[in-house]
Amino acid sequence: ILYHSLHYYSHKTTNARMRLLIAYALSAVLFICNDATAFSTQSLSNKHARQPTTQLMMTQHISRRRLMISTISSISASAGLSQSALAAPPLTAEEADNFQARLERGLRSKPARVLRQRMNIDFAVLLMRSSYNAVDELDIVAMDQFQKDFFLIRQAEYQYYSDSLGVGAMQQGDLADPNYFDFISFAQYATISREIVNPPAVFEEQQPVEVGEGQPQKFDAVVVRRDPAIKNSDLPRIHTEIVGNAILDKLIEKFGETASAIPTIEPGSRPDAVTFLAAIKQMVNLFTLSGFAWEGGASMVQGSSIKDTQFSIIFTSPATLWSGQSLAAK
């Protein structure tokens, strides 16, 4: 899910709003691509020919009324159609590898053969698990269906991706391998993008039940009802928030009492743009230290106050380089 910009409106800036800024930046970072036009109408820079640069533009505005987070997703619901008309049915192996899927695969950019460092395995697992858990929390699809759809997309896409990289360029199943992480991130978010568009409000999910040791696994059919207060059009934004907060919580848990902690904003304070920038820079540093990219940086592109300030985040050779480009194309 790709975001062009993030807009913030609030009466006063507090630690909670600081948390939202960092959380949304965290989750957006997972799915960014190296095409600057995916996030902004302007191109900032493209300095590294052999180490592609990923760019994320974030704009925040402060007003007196409310906090509003406006995100532009690569997936969107079509107005005027019924829920059942747009809810994704279970994927089949034939659909995952049909003519349209093969055509899209053929038109897609091939993965760049660039040198990327191995990721910290705990951090890689955190990124994947946070996105999966957010889907489960939102109740947008039966998780047994999600697992099957995810498997079928992986199965259909893997060989083409592997062949494009070349023999020996990737270790299948190794999340710390940036080439494999790039692939599995694409498959995961291709699945999420499919399921999150106008999902059904009520569905049946097969949930495992406890059985004795050595006994075959059994499942119970459970009726799941999604929170009716959440609009379908808000699901991508809320998914983003859940993912970002989960990652931020883990970074705070791991680094909060160290010199590498992300700077915090005291409740009730009114931080300026420089304070926000310091927090964003440290977040980028932690991503880089965890092996997400060779290097990264953040800067204030426009404005010097918290009102109407634009930030830029740039990663060199990120672990989601190819997946970000491919998801943008979808």
Residue, then its C-alpha position, 0 to 999 in steps of 0.5 A: i500500500l503506497y502513500h503519496s502524502l500524510h496530512y496531520y491536523s490538530h488543535k495542539t501537538t502532543n506526545a500521542r500525535m508525535r507517536l502518530l507521525i512516527a507510526y505512519a512514517l514507519s508503516a509507509v517506509l515498509f512499502i515505498c519505492n524508488d520512483a519519487t513520483a509515487f509519493s510526490t509531484q516533484s522528484l527530489s534526487n536520484k544520485h545513486a545509479r548502482q544503489p537506487t534511492t527510495q524517497l518518501m514525501m510527508t506533508q503535515h499541516i496543523s489546524r485548530r479543529r482535528l487530527m486528520i490523516s489523509t493517505i492515498s493508497s494504490i487500492s481504493a473502493s469504487a463508489g456506488l457498488s455493493q459490498s458483495a460486488l467488490a469483496a474478494p472471493p477466495l483465490t484459486a491457483e488458476e486465477a493466481d496464474n491466469f493470462q492477466a497475472r502472467l501479463e502483469r508479471g511480464l510488464r513488471s520491472k525486473p528486480a534490481r541486482v544491487l548489493r544489499q546487506r542482510m537484515n536483522i532477522d528479528f526486525a524482518v520478522l517484526l515487519m512481516r508479522s505486524s502487517y499480518n496481525a493488522v489484517d487479523e485485527l481488522d477482521i477484513v477476511a477469514m485468516d484461513q482464506f488469507q493464508k491460502d491466498f497468500f500461498l497461491i500468490r507466492q507460488a505463482e510469483y516465485q519462479y518468475y522472480s527467482d529466475s529474474l534474479g539468477v541462480g544462487a542470488m536468493q535463499q528461499g525462506d530466509l527473511a534476512d536475505p533482502n532479495y527474499f524479503d523483497f519478494i515476500s513483502f510483495a506477495q504479502y501486500a499483494t494479498i492484503s491489497r486484494e482483501i482490503v478493498n470493500p471486504p464483507a462485514v460478516f464472514e465465517e472463519q475456520q479457527p483451530v481448536e486444541v487437540g491432544e498431542g499426536q492428534p490431527q488438527k481440528f477447526d471450528a467454524v466461527v462467524v466473524r463480524r467486523d466493526p460496523a463503525i469502520k468505513n471500508s474507505d478507512l481500512p487502508r489508513i487504519h491498517t497503516e496505523i496499526v502496523g506503524n504502532a506495532i513497529l514503533d512499540k517494538l523499537i521503543e521496547k528494544f531501544g527506549e532505554t538506550a542512547s539509540a532511543i527515538p526522541t520523545i515529546e512530552p505530553g502537552s508540549r508543542p514541539d517545533a519542526v526540528t524536534f519532529l525531524a530529530a525523531i524521524k532521523q532516529m527512526v531512519n537510523l534504526f531501520t538502517l541499523s537493522g539492515f533495512a537499507w545500506e544508508g538512509g537520511a531525513s531532511m526538512v524540504q520545506g518550511s521551518s515551523i510545525k505548520d506546513t512543513q514537508f519532510s523527505i526520507i531517503f533510503t539507499s538500496p532498501a529491502t523493499l526496492w522491487s516490491g515497492q515499485s511493483l506494488a505501485a504499478k498494480 
